[in-house]
Amino acid sequence: MSIKDGKLYQKPIQELTSLFGTAQIIDVEHSPSFQASSASQFKVAFKGNGQVLWNIRAEKDNPGLVIKVDLKNQILEVDRQAVFPQVAEGKDERDTQRRLHFELTDDILELEIWIDHTSFEIFVNQGRSVLSGRLFTTETAQNCNFKVEGNVTVTGEWHEIVK
């Protein structure tokens, strides 16, 4: 953690990068869907004024972790309803959705996401805000899908986390 301009920032420790496999470029314009390992780190920048729907750890009948980016209204939503079990039959007492208002930095939203078999952590704009949670998916849930609406440029890369 650090303090910058009177605000608290949280970032992953630098030593974690020693766990990275080879960097893979995220090219949403030409390949909006790709396979990523179940333990991955994503670093993605969004620029424009539209919306992006991003599914991580998705599979055929399960959208996985759903991240919605609304650049115009500066809202980030994370929905883990499809990857978090119910408390009991018929009860829906789960805290499965997170919503965050963010400020753009130089007209860009930056997300750094660490995800593994049972958890995720999303660092927003270099750690100015952080969203964390648990998720439960199968080993085969490795699809990543981007759907862009409006004027948005998405750039980034991801790494498999290797042991």
Backbone bond lengths (Angstrom), bond angles and torsions (degrees), N, CA, C in turn:
res aa  C-N    CA-C-N  psi(-1)  N-CA   C-N-CA  omega(-1)  CA-C   N-CA-C  phi
1 M - - - 1.444 - - 1.524 108.65 -
2 S 1.325 113.98 151.87 1.452 119.47 177.00 1.524 109.35 -150.49
3 I 1.303 115.37 164.09 1.461 121.03 176.75 1.517 107.67 -114.45
4 K 1.336 115.13 128.61 1.460 121.60 179.58 1.524 107.54 -134.75
5 D 1.310 117.10 126.05 1.466 122.76 -178.49 1.527 111.58 52.24
6 G 1.338 115.95 37.70 1.455 120.84 177.96 1.520 114.93 77.10
7 K 1.330 117.42 9.77 1.474 121.41 -178.90 1.521 109.55 -120.03
8 L 1.314 115.45 143.67 1.457 122.07 -179.90 1.523 110.27 -82.62
9 Y 1.323 116.60 131.15 1.466 123.06 177.27 1.521 108.93 -119.82
10 Q 1.315 116.16 141.44 1.458 121.75 176.42 1.518 108.74 -123.96
11 K 1.325 116.91 129.25 1.462 121.91 -179.84 1.520 108.45 -134.81
12 P 1.327 116.63 154.89 1.464 118.43 174.65 1.529 109.88 -66.85
13 I 1.324 116.19 151.79 1.460 118.42 -179.03 1.529 109.83 -69.78
14 Q 1.294 116.20 143.28 1.464 123.44 -175.16 1.528 112.37 -59.16
15 E 1.326 117.35 -31.34 1.466 121.28 -177.77 1.529 112.72 -61.60
16 L 1.329 117.74 -21.92 1.465 120.36 179.13 1.526 112.62 -64.39
17 T 1.327 117.21 -23.50 1.471 119.06 179.97 1.526 111.64 -65.44
18 S 1.334 117.86 -16.41 1.472 120.01 176.37 1.524 111.40 -68.47
19 L 1.319 117.95 -12.82 1.463 122.71 178.40 1.527 112.62 -88.33
20 F 1.333 118.14 -3.38 1.457 122.10 -174.12 1.522 112.15 -73.97
21 G 1.339 114.40 138.69 1.450 120.76 164.50 1.525 107.97 -85.38
22 T 1.314 116.63 -164.78 1.459 122.11 -179.23 1.525 111.35 -64.08
23 A 1.326 117.19 138.75 1.464 121.99 178.50 1.527 110.26 -67.65
24 Q 1.326 115.53 138.83 1.459 122.94 175.60 1.524 107.95 -118.49
25 I 1.315 117.30 130.05 1.469 121.98 -179.37 1.529 109.72 -76.55
26 I 1.320 116.28 137.16 1.460 122.27 173.00 1.513 107.31 -94.53
27 D 1.334 116.44 115.70 1.461 123.00 -177.88 1.528 108.20 -121.70
28 V 1.322 116.17 81.77 1.459 121.75 -174.47 1.518 112.19 -63.83
29 E 1.327 117.42 -33.86 1.468 120.77 -178.28 1.527 111.68 -62.53
30 H 1.334 117.59 -40.32 1.459 121.25 -176.88 1.528 113.51 -101.93
31 S 1.316 117.93 -27.35 1.471 122.45 -178.93 1.523 109.71 -139.54
32 P 1.349 117.80 80.31 1.463 119.77 -177.33 1.524 113.54 -71.21
33 S 1.339 117.39 -11.99 1.463 122.09 178.53 1.518 109.23 -126.23
34 F 1.320 116.05 139.95 1.461 120.93 177.94 1.519 109.12 -157.83
35 Q 1.312 116.02 167.35 1.458 122.80 177.17 1.518 109.10 -97.05
36 A 1.323 116.75 132.57 1.462 122.10 175.33 1.522 107.91 -126.80
37 S 1.287 116.79 149.79 1.458 120.28 -179.36 1.527 110.53 -65.23
38 S 1.315 116.60 162.17 1.462 120.53 -176.97 1.526 112.52 -70.03
39 A 1.316 117.86 -20.55 1.463 121.71 173.05 1.522 106.78 -117.53
40 S 1.332 116.22 109.48 1.464 120.87 -172.67 1.519 111.56 -143.77
41 Q 1.335 114.01 160.88 1.454 122.05 171.82 1.517 106.64 -125.56
42 F 1.330 116.56 129.35 1.454 123.10 179.18 1.528 108.36 -117.17
43 K 1.307 116.61 139.86 1.465 121.69 172.26 1.524 105.89 -130.16
44 V 1.336 116.37 111.37 1.458 121.67 -170.52 1.525 110.00 -132.88
45 A 1.339 115.39 139.85 1.467 122.12 176.89 1.530 108.80 -116.30
46 F 1.323 115.61 138.95 1.460 123.19 179.58 1.523 107.90 -121.32
47 K 1.341 115.98 130.99 1.467 120.25 179.25 1.527 108.00 -136.86
48 G 1.315 116.50 137.75 1.462 121.66 178.63 1.513 110.85 136.42
49 N 1.341 116.26 -154.62 1.459 119.83 -179.32 1.519 112.64 -137.30
50 G 1.315 117.73 20.49 1.456 121.61 179.69 1.516 112.04 -103.72
51 Q 1.344 114.24 -152.86 1.454 121.08 -178.10 1.525 110.26 -129.41
52 V 1.317 115.41 152.31 1.459 122.01 176.84 1.518 108.26 -133.33
53 L 1.324 115.51 133.79 1.456 122.60 172.15 1.520 106.30 -110.17
54 W 1.324 116.66 123.01 1.459 121.83 -175.31 1.522 108.49 -126.09
55 N 1.327 116.16 120.89 1.459 122.27 176.46 1.524 108.68 -104.57
56 I 1.329 116.34 129.08 1.456 122.11 177.84 1.524 108.12 -121.63
57 R 1.315 116.94 140.85 1.463 124.53 -178.60 1.528 110.35 60.56
58 A 1.328 115.45 40.01 1.463 121.28 178.58 1.524 109.98 -88.30
59 E 1.303 115.58 160.74 1.455 122.24 171.24 1.510 108.57 -146.77
60 K 1.312 117.49 -177.15 1.465 123.00 -168.68 1.534 113.90 -44.07
61 D 1.309 118.47 -56.35 1.465 121.79 -175.41 1.527 113.31 -108.76
62 N 1.312 116.60 19.82 1.454 120.02 -177.21 1.537 108.51 -141.80
63 P 1.337 117.54 121.40 1.466 119.57 -177.65 1.530 113.95 -73.59
64 G 1.338 117.96 -6.30 1.457 120.69 179.52 1.516 112.07 70.55
65 L 1.314 115.33 -151.31 1.458 122.01 175.87 1.527 107.11 -78.57
66 V 1.318 117.14 125.19 1.465 121.66 -175.70 1.527 109.10 -108.68
67 I 1.331 115.00 123.63 1.467 121.14 178.57 1.527 107.53 -116.81
68 K 1.330 115.40 124.29 1.467 120.97 178.95 1.520 108.12 -113.34
69 V 1.326 115.45 124.78 1.457 121.96 179.23 1.528 107.64 -113.18
70 D 1.314 116.72 120.83 1.461 122.85 176.48 1.534 106.77 -116.19
71 L 1.325 115.37 97.20 1.467 120.04 -175.73 1.518 112.40 -70.82
72 K 1.320 117.61 -34.90 1.463 120.72 -178.59 1.527 110.89 -63.02
73 N 1.334 117.15 -46.15 1.467 121.79 -178.34 1.530 112.73 -95.20
74 Q 1.323 116.90 -0.96 1.458 124.35 178.67 1.527 111.80 54.38
75 I 1.340 113.98 54.34 1.461 121.32 179.30 1.527 108.84 -125.47
76 L 1.326 114.89 133.20 1.456 122.34 174.03 1.520 107.18 -115.55
77 E 1.337 116.21 127.13 1.456 121.16 177.69 1.517 109.03 -121.62
78 V 1.315 116.14 137.27 1.450 122.36 176.42 1.523 107.13 -122.79
79 D 1.333 116.23 127.16 1.464 121.91 -178.54 1.523 108.57 -124.15
80 R 1.312 116.26 117.75 1.461 120.75 179.39 1.524 111.81 -113.99
81 Q 1.319 116.09 21.20 1.466 121.04 -177.44 1.522 112.05 -56.47
82 A 1.332 117.85 -39.18 1.455 121.00 -176.50 1.530 113.10 -77.19
83 V 1.318 117.30 -11.16 1.470 120.21 -177.21 1.529 112.06 -122.63
84 F 1.331 116.07 22.67 1.458 120.20 179.35 1.524 108.13 -135.62
85 P 1.328 118.60 123.69 1.472 120.52 -174.93 1.525 112.44 -70.61
86 Q 1.337 114.75 154.65 1.458 120.02 176.45 1.520 109.97 -71.24
87 V 1.336 115.71 152.81 1.459 121.30 179.12 1.526 109.79 -65.71
88 A 1.319 117.65 -48.18 1.459 123.24 178.85 1.523 107.88 -154.63
89 E 1.307 116.30 159.14 1.466 121.19 -179.29 1.524 110.06 -54.05
90 G 1.319 115.69 126.62 1.457 121.19 177.19 1.523 114.46 83.62
91 K 1.323 118.48 -10.91 1.457 121.16 178.91 1.511 109.25 -100.09
92 D 1.302 116.00 142.34 1.454 120.17 177.97 1.525 108.83 -130.81
93 E 1.332 115.61 66.25 1.457 121.63 -177.05 1.521 111.12 -100.05
94 R 1.309 116.21 28.75 1.458 120.21 -176.57 1.513 110.98 -89.45
95 D 1.291 114.63 144.33 1.460 121.19 173.16 1.525 105.72 -96.33
96 T 1.312 116.45 86.71 1.460 119.89 -170.65 1.521 114.05 -106.68
97 Q 1.316 117.60 -5.88 1.461 119.19 -176.90 1.522 110.63 -125.09
98 R 1.305 114.14 139.69 1.463 121.42 176.20 1.530 107.17 -124.83
99 R 1.316 115.92 144.59 1.472 120.85 178.69 1.515 107.95 -137.87
100 L 1.323 115.37 134.93 1.455 121.09 -174.41 1.520 109.65 -139.74
101 H 1.319 116.63 131.88 1.466 121.29 170.02 1.517 106.93 -89.75
102 F 1.318 117.01 132.79 1.458 120.89 -177.76 1.517 109.42 -126.13
103 E 1.324 114.56 162.18 1.457 121.33 173.22 1.513 107.97 -107.29
104 L 1.321 116.66 137.48 1.453 120.84 176.72 1.524 109.58 -74.52
105 T 1.315 115.95 143.98 1.449 122.24 174.48 1.517 107.26 -110.16
106 D 1.330 117.38 112.99 1.471 121.86 -175.26 1.526 110.93 54.17
107 D 1.339 116.50 41.86 1.471 124.46 179.42 1.527 112.96 64.89
108 I 1.324 117.90 20.86 1.466 121.97 -177.39 1.531 109.64 -127.74
109 L 1.336 115.43 140.61 1.455 122.44 168.67 1.522 106.66 -105.62
110 E 1.328 116.28 126.97 1.458 121.06 177.16 1.521 109.52 -111.93
111 L 1.335 115.95 130.34 1.459 121.19 174.60 1.516 109.01 -120.82
112 E 1.305 116.03 132.79 1.458 122.25 170.61 1.523 105.61 -117.84
113 I 1.330 116.09 117.87 1.462 121.05 -173.88 1.519 109.48 -118.87
114 W 1.317 115.02 129.06 1.460 122.86 173.56 1.523 106.07 -112.65
115 I 1.314 116.46 126.47 1.451 120.41 -177.83 1.524 109.10 -140.11
116 D 1.329 115.52 139.56 1.454 119.31 175.80 1.522 108.68 -135.25
117 H 1.298 117.68 -153.84 1.462 121.84 -172.71 1.530 113.43 -68.09
118 T 1.333 118.04 -28.28 1.463 119.28 -175.95 1.525 114.85 -136.42
119 S 1.321 118.98 5.26 1.462 118.43 -178.09 1.528 111.22 -150.61
120 F 1.331 114.29 161.99 1.459 120.70 174.14 1.519 108.69 -141.89
121 E 1.312 115.12 153.72 1.456 121.70 174.79 1.523 106.94 -142.11
122 I 1.323 116.19 127.63 1.456 122.20 -177.52 1.525 108.37 -116.81
123 F 1.328 115.94 117.38 1.454 122.47 178.02 1.531 106.83 -99.01
124 V 1.312 116.36 119.61 1.459 123.16 -175.06 1.518 109.17 -100.82
125 N 1.336 115.80 127.78 1.467 122.21 177.28 1.530 111.90 49.08
126 Q 1.322 113.83 60.37 1.464 122.69 175.16 1.520 113.06 60.92
127 G 1.344 116.08 32.82 1.460 121.06 174.08 1.509 115.83 93.76
128 R 1.316 117.29 9.86 1.467 119.31 178.94 1.529 111.04 -64.74
129 S 1.337 115.94 -34.19 1.461 122.66 172.55 1.521 107.57 -135.68
130 V 1.332 116.30 153.41 1.452 121.39 179.71 1.522 108.97 -137.83
131 L 1.330 115.81 134.50 1.457 122.55 174.36 1.522 107.81 -118.56
132 S 1.335 117.48 131.74 1.459 121.89 -178.90 1.516 109.54 -131.73
133 G 1.317 115.41 156.62 1.454 118.41 176.51 1.512 112.22 -174.63
134 R 1.320 114.05 172.12 1.459 122.12 176.48 1.523 108.61 -100.04
135 L 1.313 116.28 152.70 1.450 122.11 173.58 1.520 108.40 -150.36
136 F 1.306 116.18 157.90 1.457 121.59 -177.82 1.521 108.07 -136.51
137 T 1.317 116.00 111.05 1.461 121.58 179.87 1.522 108.70 -132.43
138 T 1.308 116.06 174.51 1.454 120.76 176.43 1.527 109.25 -88.50
139 E 1.306 116.17 164.96 1.472 120.94 177.60 1.529 111.41 -63.07
140 T 1.326 116.98 -26.66 1.466 120.36 -177.11 1.525 112.57 -83.69
141 A 1.321 117.92 -6.50 1.473 121.15 179.37 1.523 108.78 -78.61
142 Q 1.336 116.46 87.98 1.458 120.84 -175.24 1.529 113.22 -128.00
143 N 1.331 117.87 9.87 1.465 120.39 -179.05 1.525 110.86 -80.22
144 C 1.315 115.28 137.15 1.464 123.37 170.86 1.525 106.53 -120.08
145 N 1.322 116.21 129.56 1.456 121.00 -177.67 1.521 109.58 -134.08
146 F 1.319 115.96 133.55 1.461 122.23 174.80 1.517 108.94 -113.63
147 K 1.320 116.34 136.81 1.457 121.93 171.52 1.535 106.45 -127.60
148 V 1.320 115.76 117.62 1.464 121.68 -175.95 1.519 109.16 -105.67
149 E 1.337 115.79 132.71 1.463 121.71 175.78 1.522 107.83 -123.37
150 G 1.320 115.83 126.63 1.457 120.02 179.31 1.509 111.67 87.62
151 N 1.307 114.34 -161.42 1.456 122.28 -175.13 1.530 110.11 -89.51
152 V 1.343 116.76 93.30 1.458 121.59 179.75 1.526 108.74 -139.70
153 T 1.318 115.31 133.43 1.456 121.71 171.50 1.527 107.39 -106.80
154 V 1.324 115.78 129.35 1.466 121.64 179.77 1.526 107.71 -118.57
155 T 1.325 116.62 123.29 1.463 121.10 177.45 1.519 108.51 -132.39
156 G 1.317 116.04 152.11 1.454 117.99 176.74 1.505 113.24 165.76
157 E 1.320 114.00 -169.98 1.452 121.44 178.05 1.522 108.82 -151.26
158 W 1.316 114.92 164.14 1.456 119.41 175.65 1.519 109.22 -139.30
159 H 1.318 114.05 157.27 1.465 121.84 179.16 1.531 108.91 -128.66
160 E 1.296 116.28 139.54 1.451 119.23 166.60 1.516 106.90 -73.52
161 I 1.318 116.70 140.85 1.448 120.66 174.75 1.528 106.48 -93.40
162 V 1.312 115.95 117.16 1.466 121.47 -177.71 1.519 108.90 -108.76
163 K 1.307 115.13 154.16 1.471 119.45 -177.74 1.489 111.53 -94.53
